[in-house]
Amino acid sequence: MATIKVYDQEKQEVGSVELAPEVFEVEARPEILNLVVRAQLAAKRAGTHSAKTRAYVSGGGVKPWKQKGTGRARAGSNRSPVWRGGAIIFGPQPRDYSFKVNRKVRALALRMALSSRVAANDCLVVKEISLPDGKTKNFAKVAKALGLTKALVVAPELTENLDRSSRNLPNVTLTTPERLSVYEILKNKQLVLLQDAIAPVQARFVAKGE
């Protein structure tokens, strides 16, 4: 079982905490992480792109000119794809980009992502972040003291002061144990766990036996 130091928001060591090995000591497999990240990004795509085919372009019901005798090329519709203002051949159509990844694979990838941050010493456990109000400058001071450059902060719950103060910081993403995602963990170089958030994170896997 891994033991990791606990710091306060001034980055002074205040103790240590043990992390469940089945959650934070899992060997990373790039192919599984890649699969889950692709699935998460694909699910975010709107898929609302659309181009009109000949079935949807208005006009074109009358032959522009007779077939022969005009000296011009034959034409059957002014909405032909070769005409200006005509239809689009093989244009994009609305579609759903998402694809299914099994629940156990998603859970395994999340444990791998968490473990990769611990193995790389990019995981920081903070006892708590206490802010007097929701001003951005207060959270910026805490981020500077903790040495955060691009971090995902996992809090047990989203308090108003914590949410408002971190919202405008481009290098900080705030989330909760229920909303943890593989993409967000890997996207951010550092993982910051508030001490009270460790138990809910571990409970997502230990309780279900995944």
N, C-alpha and C positions, 0 to 999 in steps of 0.2 A: 504494500500500500504506500503510495507516494505521499510524502509530507512536504508541504509548501509553506513558505513564510506568509504571514499576514501583516499588512501595513495599514497605517492610518492614512488620512487624506493628505498628510504632509510627507508621506513616504518614510515614516518612522516605524521600525519594526515593533509590533505589539504582541506577537505570538506566532502560532503555526496552526495548520489544519491538515487533516488527512483526507486525501481524495480517493474515491473508490477506484480500484485498478480496472474494474470491468467497464468503467466509463472514461477514465483519463489515462489508461495505459494500454491502448489498443493500437496494434501496428497498422499504419496507414497503407492503403492500397490505392494507388492513383486512379486505376480504372473505375473503381467504385465511386470515388470522390468526383471524378469527371462525369460519370453517368448522372449522379444526383444533381450536380450543379447545372448540367445541361437541361435536365428536366425542370428545375426551378426557373431557369431563365426562359425556357420555352413556354412555361405556363404564364409568364408575365406578358407575353406578346399578345397584342390585341387581335391580330389577324383580321382586321376590318378592311384591308386594302381590297380594292375592287376596280376592274376595268370593264367597260361595256363591250359585249360581243355584238354580233349582228342582230341577235334576238332582242337586244335592249336599246340600241341606238334608234332615235326617232327618225322618221322619213324613210325614203327608199322604197316606197310602195309602187312607184311608177317608173317604168323604164325611161331613162333620161332622153334617149333618142332612138330612132328606129335602128334595126340591126344592120342594115346595109344601105349604101348609097350616100353616106354623109362624108366619107373620107376619114372619119375618126375611128378610133378603136372601139370594139364592141363593149357595151356597158349595159348591165342589167339593173344596177342600183346605184344611187348616189351615196349610199352608205357602205359601199365596198371598202374593205381595209386598205386598198390602194388609193382611195380618194381622201382628199383633205376633209377632216370632220367625220371620217368614216369610223368603222368599228376597229377594235384591237384584236389581233390574232393571238391566241394563247396568253392573254393578259392575266394578271393576278386576280384571283377570286377569293372571297372570304373563306377562311379556314381556321381550324383549331390546331395550334401547333403543339399542344400539350401531349405528353405520352406517359403511360403508367410506369411507376417504379414501385416494386413491392414494399410493403410497410417495413419489413425487417431489414431490407437493404437500405432504406432511408434512415432507419435508426442506427444501423451499423456505420453509415457514412457520417452521421452526426457525432458518434463517439470517436471515430477516426479523426475528424476535424478538431474536436476538443483535445484529443490526445496529442495531435501534432503541435498544437500551441504549447502544451506543457513540455513536450520533449524538446522543443526549440527554445525553452526559457522565455517565451513570449506571453506567458500567462501570469497575471498579477492579481493577487487576492487582496482586496481592500476591506477593512472592517466595516466601514460605512462612509457615505458621502453626505455630510450635513451642510446645507446651505441656508443662509438667513432669508433669502428671497429668490425669485426666479430670474435674476439678472445674469446675462451671459458672462459678464466679466468675472463673476464669482466662480463659475464652473471652469472658466479659462485658467484661473489661478490654480485650481485643483489639478487640472490637466497638465499644466506646466510643472507643478511640484512632483507629479507622478511620472513625468517624462513621457507623456503620451504624444505620439506623432500621428498615428492613424489607428484608432482603437475602437473596439466593440465593447461597450460597457453593459454588463448583464446585471440588472437590479431585480430584487425580489418582486417589486411592484413599481409602477410609474407614479411617483408623487408629482404634484403640480410644479413645485420648485425645481425638481430634478429634470422634468420634461422641458419646461420652458427655458431653463438656463443652458441646456445642451443643444437645443433645437437649431440654433444658428451657428454652431461650430462645425465647419466642414470636415474636420478630421476626427469627429466623434459621432458614433452611432449608438443610440440607447435602445435597449431591448429588454425583454423579460424571459424567464426560462421557457414559458409556453410558446414564445415566438422565435426561439432560436432557430437559425437555419444554417446549413452547411455553407451556402454562398456567402452569407454575411461574415461568418467566422474566417473563411479563407480570404475574403476580400480585404479585411482589415488585418494589418500586421500584428496588432496586439489584442489580446483578450483580457479584459478586466472583469473579474468576478467579485461582486460584493459578497461578503461572507454569508449573509442570510440567503443568498441566491443559490449557493452550492447544493444544499439539501433538495430544493425543488428540481434542480437540473439532474441530479443523480436519481431522484425518484421517478423521473420520466422513463428510466431504463430498468432500474433495479426492481421496482414494483411490478413491472410487466414481464420481467425476465427476458428482455430482448437482448 
